[in-house]
Amino acid sequence: MKDEKELPDRVWYSDGLKLNLGDYQSAEAGPVGYSSNVRPGESVEEAFARVRKVVEAEVLAKAKRVRRGMWKEVL
């Protein structure tokens, strides 16, 4: 078993979005989650920002498909 000092720090971020479609209907874009090791020379805050950027871009892409009516690709 590895010593805890040898294990890299990891960051995790998860997000999602619920969209009101009108007429008492809604759809969700997400949840989307991603985790990553902190890279050498990178702070935990920088790693978290990098991971958050990836997740938020994916949630927004899914939300755009929902708004365009492309249900099968999202659900």
Secondary structure as GFF3:
##gff-version 3
##sequence-region A 1 75
A	DSSP	three_ten_helix	4	6	.	.	.	ID=ss1
A	DSSP	beta_strand	10	22	.	.	.	ID=ss2
A	DSSP	beta_strand	25	37	.	.	.	ID=ss3
A	DSSP	alpha_helix	44	67	.	.	.	ID=ss4
A	DSSP	alpha_helix	71	74	.	.	.	ID=ss5
###
